[in-house]
Amino acid sequence: PALLEEAATGRSHRSRLGKAKLAQAVLQTKELLNVPDDYRVAIIPGSATGAVEAAMWSLLGPRQVDMCYWEHFGHMWYVQATQELGLDVRAISTHSYGRLPDLSRVDKKNDCLFLFNGSASGVRVPHLEWIADDRDGLTICDATSAVFALDLGDWRKLDVTACSWQKGLGSEAAHGMLILSPRAIERLEEHAPSRPIPRIYRLAYDGKVDEALFTGNTVNTPSMLAVEDFLSALRWARSIGGADALYERNAANFAAVEHFVRRNSHWVNFLAEEPEYRSTATATLRLDCTPEEVKQM
């Protein structure tokens, strides 16, 4: 197909063409999402999961960590932090699906890890005003089901943002992206973790950030077919009006779901109790039916 005429399929990702394609993916992502000029963007193996893992392994340790979670995926990061990395952790959580914990409890002296959008519960962070501008700690945001679908707001509130090509944009999976603020880069160069760091999670060597990561160089071999698919998706996003058009499309799709729920509220409702933090990107519904009625569906 015409789409693949200039693709780097069959070529090494380390070839001149392969490197150029990966560099385009980094630059065009930054432009589409209006990421500040002094932030860095890297492609990371392992989708958004790998991106969050890289941030946790490389950045966390110097400060206590406020782990904010309210559903399954956020709880997985809490388990990772406590049981695998042995970090000093303070849980800010709720075990009641459909609710958001009190994020005002986050201490600006601590590092903080949170999901922007909890897809398992349909609960999102409504805004970032609870993050202090004069914080000492870093904020690490798992935004895998939010980026390209929801407006994250003020990038200066986010020091580390992890996402993938897959969720909000509908491109191929397996490749993650890490967006780092200058404060995160400073931590990488000042903090030497006491634990061994797997190579695929390593973002710095000998006290210096790995600059090659932010020009499109990757630790492992990416699929150049997936890269071309991602570039195509980015071109489509620009053609319909950019990030704002993506957010509007998401809101319109959610409005259709909302209309359906209103018409059928006698048997189906949103799991998220408050509209303020109800996700428009991953609508999660609750069936108000008996077990027998569910079986009949």
C-alpha positions as CSV (number, residue, x, y, z in Angstrom):
1,P,0.0,0.0,0.0
2,A,1.0,3.6,-0.5
3,L,1.4,4.1,3.2
4,L,4.4,1.8,3.3
5,E,6.2,3.2,0.2
6,E,8.6,5.2,2.3
7,A,8.5,3.0,5.4
8,A,11.7,1.6,6.9
9,T,10.4,-1.9,6.9
10,G,13.2,-4.4,6.3
11,R,15.8,-1.8,7.4
12,S,17.7,-1.7,10.7
13,H,16.5,0.8,13.2
14,R,20.1,1.8,13.4
15,S,20.3,2.7,9.7
16,R,20.1,6.3,8.6
17,L,16.5,5.8,7.5
18,G,15.5,3.9,10.7
19,K,17.0,6.6,12.9
20,A,15.3,9.3,11.0
21,K,11.9,7.6,11.4
22,L,12.4,7.2,15.2
23,A,13.5,10.8,15.5
24,Q,10.4,11.9,13.7
25,A,8.2,9.8,16.1
26,V,9.8,11.6,19.1
27,L,9.6,15.1,17.6
28,Q,6.1,14.8,16.2
29,T,4.8,13.4,19.5
30,K,6.3,16.4,21.3
31,E,4.8,18.8,18.8
32,L,1.3,17.2,18.8
33,L,1.0,17.2,22.6
34,N,2.5,20.7,23.0
35,V,5.2,19.4,25.3
36,P,7.5,22.2,26.5
37,D,10.7,22.7,24.6
38,D,13.0,21.9,27.6
39,Y,11.2,18.5,28.2
40,R,12.8,15.4,26.7
41,V,10.9,12.5,25.0
42,A,12.2,9.0,24.6
43,I,11.0,5.7,23.1
44,I,11.1,2.9,25.7
45,P,10.6,-0.9,25.3
46,G,7.7,-2.6,26.9
47,S,4.9,-0.1,26.2
48,A,3.8,2.3,28.9
49,T,4.5,-0.4,31.5
50,G,8.2,-0.4,30.5
51,A,8.2,3.4,30.6
52,V,6.8,3.5,34.2
53,E,9.2,0.8,35.2
54,A,12.2,2.7,33.8
55,A,11.2,5.8,35.8
56,M,10.7,3.9,39.0
57,W,13.9,1.9,38.8
58,S,16.0,4.9,37.8
59,L,14.5,7.8,39.7
60,L,12.9,6.7,42.9
61,G,14.7,6.2,46.2
62,P,16.0,9.6,47.5
63,R,12.6,10.6,49.0
64,Q,9.5,9.0,50.4
65,V,7.0,8.1,47.7
66,D,3.3,8.9,47.8
67,M,1.7,6.1,45.8
68,C,-1.8,7.3,44.7
69,Y,-4.1,4.5,43.5
70,W,-7.7,3.7,43.3
71,E,-7.9,0.6,41.1
72,H,-6.0,-2.5,39.9
73,F,-3.3,-0.9,37.7
74,G,-2.3,1.7,40.3
75,H,-2.2,-0.9,42.9
76,M,0.3,-2.9,40.8
77,W,2.7,0.1,41.0
78,Y,2.3,0.2,44.7
79,V,3.2,-3.5,44.9
80,Q,6.2,-2.9,42.7
81,A,7.4,0.0,44.9
82,T,7.0,-1.9,48.2
83,Q,7.8,-5.5,47.5
84,E,10.3,-5.3,44.6
85,L,12.1,-2.0,45.0
86,G,11.7,-1.8,48.8
87,L,10.9,2.0,48.7
88,D,9.7,4.1,51.6
89,V,6.1,4.4,50.5
90,R,3.0,6.1,51.8
91,A,-0.3,4.9,50.3
92,I,-2.9,7.4,49.3
93,S,-5.6,5.1,48.1
94,T,-9.2,3.9,48.2
95,H,-10.3,0.3,47.7
96,S,-13.8,1.4,46.7
97,Y,-13.9,1.2,42.9
98,G,-15.5,4.3,41.4
99,R,-14.1,6.7,43.9
100,L,-11.0,8.9,44.0
101,P,-8.8,9.2,47.1
102,D,-8.0,12.6,48.7
103,L,-5.1,13.8,46.6
104,S,-4.7,16.9,48.7
105,R,-2.8,14.5,51.1
106,V,0.1,14.4,48.7
107,D,3.2,15.9,50.4
108,K,5.2,18.3,48.2
109,K,8.4,17.0,49.9
110,N,7.7,13.5,48.6
111,D,7.9,12.0,45.2
112,C,4.5,11.0,43.9
113,L,3.3,8.3,41.4
114,F,-0.2,8.3,40.1
115,L,-2.4,7.2,37.2
116,F,-4.0,10.1,35.3
117,N,-6.8,7.8,34.2
118,G,-7.7,4.6,35.9
119,S,-9.2,2.5,33.1
120,A,-10.3,-0.4,35.4
121,S,-12.6,1.9,37.4
122,G,-13.4,4.7,34.9
123,V,-12.0,7.2,37.4
124,R,-9.6,10.0,36.2
125,V,-7.7,12.8,37.9
126,P,-10.0,15.8,37.2
127,H,-7.1,18.4,37.3
128,L,-3.6,18.8,38.5
129,E,-4.1,21.7,41.0
130,W,-3.3,19.4,43.9
131,I,0.3,19.2,42.7
132,A,2.4,22.0,44.2
133,D,4.4,24.3,41.9
134,D,7.1,24.6,44.5
135,R,7.3,20.9,45.2
136,D,10.6,19.2,46.2
137,G,9.7,15.8,44.9
138,L,9.1,14.5,41.4
139,T,5.7,13.6,40.0
140,I,5.5,10.4,37.9
141,C,2.3,10.1,35.9
142,D,1.2,6.9,34.3
143,A,-0.9,8.4,31.5
144,T,-1.1,5.4,29.2
145,S,-4.9,5.6,28.7
146,A,-5.0,9.4,28.9
147,V,-2.5,10.8,26.4
148,F,-4.0,11.6,23.0
149,A,-7.5,11.3,24.5
150,L,-7.5,13.7,27.5
151,D,-5.9,17.1,28.0
152,L,-3.4,16.5,30.7
153,G,-3.3,20.3,31.5
154,D,-0.2,22.0,32.7
155,W,2.9,20.0,31.7
156,R,4.9,21.8,34.4
157,K,3.0,19.9,37.0
158,L,4.4,16.6,35.5
159,D,8.0,15.6,35.8
160,V,7.7,12.2,34.3
161,T,4.9,11.1,32.0
162,A,4.6,7.6,30.6
163,C,2.4,6.6,27.7
164,S,2.2,4.3,24.7
165,W,1.3,4.5,21.0
166,Q,-1.6,2.2,21.6
167,K,-4.4,3.4,24.0
168,G,-5.5,6.9,23.1
169,L,-4.3,6.9,19.5
170,G,-5.1,3.4,18.5
171,S,-1.7,2.6,17.0
172,E,0.4,-0.6,17.6
173,A,1.3,-1.7,21.1
174,A,4.7,-2.7,22.6
175,H,6.4,0.7,22.4
176,G,6.3,3.2,25.3
177,M,7.2,6.8,25.6
178,L,8.7,8.7,28.5
179,I,8.4,12.4,28.7
180,L,10.9,14.0,31.2
181,S,11.0,17.5,32.7
182,P,14.3,19.2,33.5
183,R,13.8,18.3,37.1
184,A,13.6,14.6,36.2
185,I,16.8,14.9,34.1
186,E,18.5,16.6,37.1
187,R,17.5,13.7,39.4
188,L,18.9,11.2,36.8
189,E,22.3,12.9,37.0
190,E,22.4,13.4,40.7
191,H,20.9,10.2,42.0
192,A,22.7,6.9,41.7
193,P,20.3,4.0,42.7
194,S,21.9,1.4,45.0
195,R,20.0,-1.4,43.2
196,P,21.2,-2.9,39.9
197,I,19.2,-1.5,37.0
198,P,18.3,-3.7,34.0
199,R,19.7,-2.3,30.8
200,I,16.2,-1.8,29.3
201,Y,15.3,0.5,32.2
202,R,18.6,2.4,32.4
203,L,18.3,6.1,31.5
204,A,21.7,7.3,32.7
205,Y,25.3,6.1,32.8
206,D,28.0,7.3,35.2
207,G,26.0,10.2,36.3
208,K,25.1,11.4,32.8
209,V,21.7,11.1,31.1
210,D,21.8,8.9,28.0
211,E,21.2,11.6,25.4
212,A,20.9,9.2,22.6
213,L,17.5,8.0,24.0
214,F,16.0,11.4,23.3
215,T,17.0,11.5,19.6
216,G,15.1,8.3,18.8
217,N,17.8,5.8,19.6
218,T,16.3,2.8,21.3
219,V,17.7,0.2,23.7
220,N,16.2,-2.8,21.9
221,T,14.9,-3.3,18.3
222,P,11.6,-1.7,17.6
223,S,9.2,-2.8,14.8
224,M,9.7,-0.4,12.0
225,L,6.3,-1.4,10.7
226,A,4.8,-0.2,14.1
227,V,6.9,3.0,13.9
228,E,5.4,3.7,10.4
229,D,1.9,3.0,11.8
230,F,2.5,5.4,14.6
231,L,3.8,8.1,12.2
232,S,0.6,7.6,10.1
233,A,-1.6,8.0,13.2
234,L,0.2,11.2,14.1
235,R,-0.3,12.5,10.6
236,W,-4.0,11.7,10.8
237,A,-4.2,13.5,14.2
238,R,-2.7,16.6,12.7
239,S,-5.0,16.5,9.7
240,I,-8.1,16.6,11.8
241,G,-6.9,19.6,13.9
242,G,-4.3,18.2,16.3
243,A,-4.6,17.5,20.0
244,D,-7.7,19.6,20.6
245,A,-9.5,17.7,17.9
246,L,-8.6,14.4,19.5
247,Y,-9.9,15.6,22.8
248,E,-13.2,16.9,21.2
249,R,-13.6,13.5,19.4
250,N,-13.2,11.7,22.7
251,A,-15.7,14.0,24.4
252,A,-18.2,13.4,21.6
253,N,-17.9,9.6,21.8
254,F,-18.4,9.8,25.6
255,A,-21.5,11.9,25.1
256,A,-23.0,9.0,23.1
257,V,-22.3,6.6,26.0
258,E,-23.7,9.1,28.5
259,H,-26.9,9.4,26.4
260,F,-27.2,5.6,26.4
261,V,-26.8,5.4,30.2
262,R,-29.4,8.2,30.8
263,R,-31.9,6.3,28.7
264,N,-31.2,3.0,30.5
265,S,-30.4,4.0,34.0
266,H,-32.8,1.5,35.4
267,W,-30.3,-1.2,34.7
268,V,-26.9,0.4,33.8
269,N,-24.9,3.3,35.4
270,F,-21.4,4.6,35.5
271,L,-19.2,3.0,38.1
272,A,-17.5,6.4,38.8
273,E,-19.9,8.1,41.2
274,E,-19.0,11.8,40.6
275,P,-19.1,13.4,37.1
276,E,-16.0,15.5,38.0
277,Y,-13.7,12.5,38.0
278,R,-15.6,10.2,35.6
279,S,-13.3,9.3,32.8
280,T,-14.4,10.1,29.3
281,A,-11.6,8.0,27.8
282,T,-12.4,4.7,29.4
283,A,-16.1,4.6,30.4
284,T,-16.7,1.9,33.0
285,L,-20.3,0.8,33.6
286,R,-22.1,-0.9,36.4
287,L,-24.9,-3.3,35.8
288,D,-27.7,-2.9,38.3
289,C,-29.2,-6.3,37.6
290,T,-29.7,-9.6,39.3
291,P,-27.3,-12.5,38.4
292,E,-30.1,-14.1,36.4
293,E,-30.8,-11.0,34.4
294,V,-27.1,-10.7,33.6
295,K,-27.1,-14.3,32.3
296,Q,-30.0,-13.5,30.0
297,M,-28.1,-10.7,28.2
